[in-house]
Amino acid sequence: MNKIMELESILLPGIDPQRPLVIAGPCSAESEEQVMDTARQLKAQGVKIFRGGIWKPRTKPGGFEGVGEVGLPWLKRVQSELGIYTAVEVANAKHVVAALEGGVDILWLGARTTANPFSVQEIADVLKGIDIPVLVKNPVNPDLDLWIGAIERLYNAGIRKLGAIHRGFSAYDKKIYRNLPQWHIPIELQRQMPNLPLLCDPSHIGGKRELIAPICQQAMDLNFDGLIIESHCNPDKAWSDAAQQVTPDTLGLILDTLVIRDAKQTTENLSALRRQIDELDNNLLELLARRMRVSIEIGTYKKEHNMPILQTARYDEILQNRISQAVQMGMSDEFMKTVLVAIHEESVRHQMEVMKK
């Protein structure tokens, strides 16, 4: 079903289809004054869809979990006084009902909700027969099937205005990012669901406001359809996620400096280079096949001499030497480690097959 999804546009009237879709607003709706102040400034920057967190799922209890339904009339003011659409995160059926009664224009499912099929199904059941755009953030962990499953549950409920939001993936060792982008996962989602609009959430990927601009540009370079960015009238005083929010003026600067690539550009001039890539890939496959044949011979020797398959010292030596060589040749250590680990796992699999015979 993935590739033949019959979807309707998530673009609302007045939204320019030639420009990236931009949804912006504070992580949390804190007060009516803060909501209106931020929305006015964002409208001045050309933003036409205002996001405001009404319900905020927190990792630990005791933190600010949103103002709740009391904030929905504030969003109604944004619509009526400023002519801006509104978007809200929902995590259960009660949230959906309240948001719909409050006249919210766009709903989205957060990463924690997407990770729970029961919650997604509950939301899908409530939304049956409702004509409203619904965006689905990737689950917390890098599980593409779980992401697709959430989208399919909503599609099966009859929802046709669907989109996905890439907000990165949690990791124990986060390094520079709050959530690792792992761009290959949303790219694969695009491959499997080419009709599905894909937005990027640079605020949650970066976790720091100085990272938002480069992440936005990366998303545009990868042909994403839009951005959902956290923007606050006074970010340093925000009640939640202060470090990853930008002022509306800064957001305007980020959007003005974005380079939008021409996705319709012809690729005929790339044909010669692509043929080189094809030839090199064929050579790589042949070399890998030869390497596996040697691994099988090694497995046979180990079996005949009653030796264990895993030789830790040898494996460590290969990792260190090959990674060092790769870095000298202009490749990243993380990339080469990923390649070598995958090759080693396949080699071990072949040797285990030998041991079974």
JODA-V416962 format. One record per pair of residues at least 4 apart in sequence whose C-alpha atoms are under 8 Angstrom apart, sorted by the first residue. I is the first residue (numbers start at 1). J is the second residue. Records with the same first field share a line. If there is no record, write none. Layout:
I: J, J
//
This chain:
1: 5
2: 192, 193
3: 192, 193, 194, 195
4: 193
5: 193, 195
6: 160, 195
7: 160, 161, 162, 195, 196
8: 160, 161, 162
9: 161, 162
10: 133, 161, 162, 163, 197
11: 15, 17, 21
15: 21, 48
16: 21
17: 21
20: 224, 225, 226, 227
21: 199, 225, 226, 227
22: 47, 48, 49, 226, 227, 228, 229
23: 47, 48, 49, 50, 51, 87, 227, 228, 229
24: 42, 47, 49, 50, 51, 228, 229, 230, 231
25: 38, 39, 42, 50, 51, 52, 229, 230, 231, 232
26: 35, 38, 51, 52, 53, 230, 231, 232, 245
27: 51, 52, 53, 230, 231, 232, 240, 241, 245
28: 52, 53, 54, 56, 66, 238, 239, 240
29: 34, 35, 52, 53, 54, 66, 67, 71
30: 34, 35, 66, 67, 71, 239
31: 35, 71
32: 36, 71, 74
33: 37
34: 38, 233
35: 39, 52, 74, 75, 78
36: 40, 74, 77, 78
37: 41, 233
38: 42, 231, 232, 233, 248
39: 43, 50, 78, 82
40: 44, 82
41: 45, 233, 248, 249
42: 46, 47, 248, 249
43: 47, 48, 82, 84
45: 248, 249, 251, 252
46: 252
47: 84
48: 84, 85
49: 84, 85, 86, 87
50: 84, 85, 86, 87
51: 86, 87, 88, 230
52: 75, 86, 87, 88
53: 66, 88, 89
54: 66, 67, 68, 69, 71, 72, 88, 89
55: 65, 66, 67, 68, 89, 90
56: 64, 65, 66
57: 65
58: 63, 64, 65
64: 239, 240
67: 71
68: 72
69: 98
70: 74
71: 75
72: 76, 99, 102
73: 77, 102
74: 78
75: 79, 86, 104
76: 80, 102, 103, 104
77: 81, 82
78: 82, 83, 84, 85, 86
79: 83, 84, 85, 86
80: 84
85: 104, 105, 106
86: 104, 105, 106
87: 104, 105, 106, 107, 108
88: 99, 104, 106, 107, 108
89: 107, 108, 109, 110
90: 95, 96, 99, 107, 108, 109, 110
91: 95, 96, 109, 110, 113, 119, 123
92: 96, 119, 120, 122, 123
93: 97, 122, 123, 126
94: 98
95: 99
96: 100, 123, 126, 127
97: 101, 126
98: 102
99: 103, 104
100: 104
105: 132, 133
106: 132, 133, 134, 135
107: 132, 133, 134, 135
108: 134, 135, 136, 137
109: 113, 114, 134, 135, 136, 137
110: 114, 136, 137, 138, 139
111: 115, 136, 137, 138, 139, 140, 167
112: 116, 139, 140
113: 117, 119, 120, 139
114: 119, 120, 136, 137, 138, 139, 146, 147, 150
115: 139, 140, 141, 146, 147
116: 120
117: 121, 149, 150
118: 122
119: 123
120: 124, 150, 153, 154
121: 125, 150, 153, 154
122: 126
123: 127
124: 128, 153, 154, 157
125: 157
127: 157, 159
128: 157, 158, 159
129: 157, 158, 159
130: 159
131: 159, 160, 161
132: 159, 161
133: 159, 160, 161, 162, 163
134: 159, 161, 162, 163
135: 162, 163, 164, 165
136: 147, 150, 151, 162, 163, 164, 165
137: 147, 164, 165, 166, 167
138: 142, 144, 147, 164, 165, 166, 167, 168, 169
139: 143, 146, 147, 169
140: 168, 169, 170
141: 169, 170, 171
142: 169, 170, 185
143: 147
144: 148, 185, 189
145: 149
146: 150
147: 151
148: 152, 189
149: 153
150: 154
151: 155, 162
152: 156
153: 157
154: 158, 159
155: 159, 160, 162
162: 196, 197
163: 196, 197, 198, 199
164: 196, 197, 198, 199
165: 198, 199, 200, 201
166: 181, 186, 198, 199, 200, 201
167: 179, 181, 200, 201, 202, 203, 204, 205
168: 179, 180, 181, 182, 201, 204, 205
169: 179, 180, 181, 182, 205
170: 174, 178, 179, 180
171: 179, 180
174: 178, 179, 180
176: 206
177: 181, 205, 206, 207
178: 204, 205, 206, 207, 208
179: 204, 205, 206, 207
180: 205
181: 205
182: 186
183: 187
184: 188
185: 189
186: 190
187: 191
188: 192
189: 193, 194
190: 194, 195, 196, 198
197: 224, 225
198: 224, 225, 226
199: 224, 225, 226, 227, 228
200: 216, 219, 224, 226, 227, 228
201: 205, 227, 228, 229
202: 206, 207, 211, 212, 213, 215, 216, 227, 228, 229
203: 207, 208, 209, 212, 229, 230, 244, 245
204: 244
206: 211, 212, 215, 244
207: 211, 241, 243, 244
208: 212, 243, 244, 245
209: 243, 244, 245, 246
211: 215
212: 216, 244
213: 217, 254
214: 218
215: 219
216: 220, 227, 258
217: 221, 258, 259
218: 222
219: 223, 224
220: 224, 225, 226, 258, 259, 260, 261
221: 260, 261
223: 261, 263
229: 245
230: 244, 245, 246
231: 235, 245, 246, 247, 248, 251
232: 238, 245, 246, 247, 248
233: 247, 248
234: 238, 247
235: 242, 243, 245, 246, 247
236: 242, 243
237: 242
238: 242
241: 245
246: 250, 251
247: 251
248: 252
249: 253
250: 254
251: 255
252: 256
253: 257
254: 258
267: 271
270: 274
271: 275
272: 276
273: 277
274: 278
275: 279
276: 280
277: 281
278: 282
279: 283
280: 284
281: 285
282: 286
283: 287
284: 288
285: 289
286: 290
287: 291
288: 292
289: 293
290: 294
291: 295
292: 296, 346, 347, 350
293: 297
294: 298
295: 299, 347, 348, 350, 351
296: 300, 347, 350, 351, 354
297: 301
298: 302, 351
299: 303, 309, 350, 351, 352, 354, 355
300: 304, 351, 354, 355
301: 305
302: 306, 307, 308, 309
303: 307, 308, 354, 355
309: 348, 351, 352
310: 348
311: 315
312: 316
313: 317
314: 318
315: 319
316: 320
317: 321
318: 322
319: 323, 337, 340
320: 324
321: 325
322: 326, 336
323: 327, 333, 336, 337
324: 328, 333
325: 329
326: 330, 331, 332, 333, 336
327: 331, 332, 333
331: 335, 336
332: 336
333: 337
334: 338
335: 339
336: 340
337: 341
338: 342
339: 343
340: 344
341: 345
342: 346
343: 347
344: 348
345: 349
346: 350
347: 351
348: 352
349: 353
350: 354
351: 355
352: 356
353: 357
//
